[in-house]
């Protein structure tokens, strides 16, 4: 009985610590191919996020993200064919432009829009 009470107390303590740490980050996958970007979701909630760029193409691709009206541009450097890379950031509400900045890839269609809504 004491062991069950101790286990329950430990579970409650660790659960409250997880809740105190804040919400888990949302995960957004961006699939890059010649010459398109496909998002795993077109709308996400504001807050911590992990953006994963997966290169399904044959050429190297990178990723740039910019909230419209902001000067700040976040990004993931070049990712080779068959590789992936992650970027952890906090997304504020707004409309984001995403694009590949290598060569003329954006002009060829490697761009997308993400909408981030308030919690």
N, C-alpha and C positions, 0 to 999 in steps of 0.2 A: 504494500500500500504506500509506504513512504517513497519507494522508488517511482511509482506512478505519479505521485504528487510532485516530486522533484523534477521528473521529466516534463510534466505539464508546465511547471514554473519556468523551466529552461526554454520550452517552446514559446511561451507567451513573451518572455524577455527577448528572445531572438526575433520574434515576429514584430514586436513593437520597435526594435531597432531598425528592421527593414523598412517599416512604414515611416519612421523618422528620417530615414535617408532620402526620402522623396520617391516620386514615381520612377518606375523602370524606364529606361530610354526606349523610344520607339525605334524600330529598325526599318530602314528604307533601302531597298536594293535598286541600283541603277545598272541595267544591262546595256553594255555598249557593243554595237555591231557597226559594220560599214554600211551605211552612214546613218545610224539612228541611236537614240537613247530611249529606253523603255523603263518607266518607273513601276515599282511593285505596288505603289499607291499614288493616286493623284492628289489626295487630301490627307493631311495628318494633323494631329493636335500639337499645339505649341509645347515646348519643353525640351528636355534632353533627348538627343537623337544620335543614332549611329547610322551613317550613310555608307553603304558598301558599293563600290564600283567593281563590277565583274565584267571582264573583257572577253566576250564571246567571238570577237572578230579576229582578223589576222594581223591588223596593224596595231601599233601602240595607241592608246587613248588616255586622256586625262579627264578630269571633271572640275568644273568651276560652278559655284553656287553664289548667287547674289540676290538679296531681298531688294525688290524694286523700291527705289527711293533712298537706298543706302549706298555708301561708297565702299563698304567692306566687301571683299570677295574672298570666300573660303574655297579651298580646293584640295584635290588629291592629285599628286604628280603622275607622270606617265606610268601606265600599267601595261605590261606586255600581253601578248595573245595568250589566252588561257589562264591568266592570273587575276588576282583581286587585291583590293586595298580598302581599308576602313578609315573613316573620319568621324570623330566624336565632336559634337558641337551642341549648342543650345539654339533651337529655332524659335524666333519670335513670330507672332502672327503676321501674315502678309502673303504676298505673291512672290515666288522665287523663280528666277531664271536659272536654268542649268544648261551647260554646254561643254563641249570638248573644245579646248583652245588650241589644239595642235593643228598646224597647217590651215587648210580651208575646211576642216571637218564640220564646224558649225554651219558654214554656208551650204554644205552638202546635206544638211538635215540633222546633225547631231546636236539637237537642242530640245528642251522640254520645259514645262512649267509645273511647279509644285505650289499648291495652296496650303498654307498653314493657318489653322483656325485657332481661336482662343480656346482655352481649356473649358 
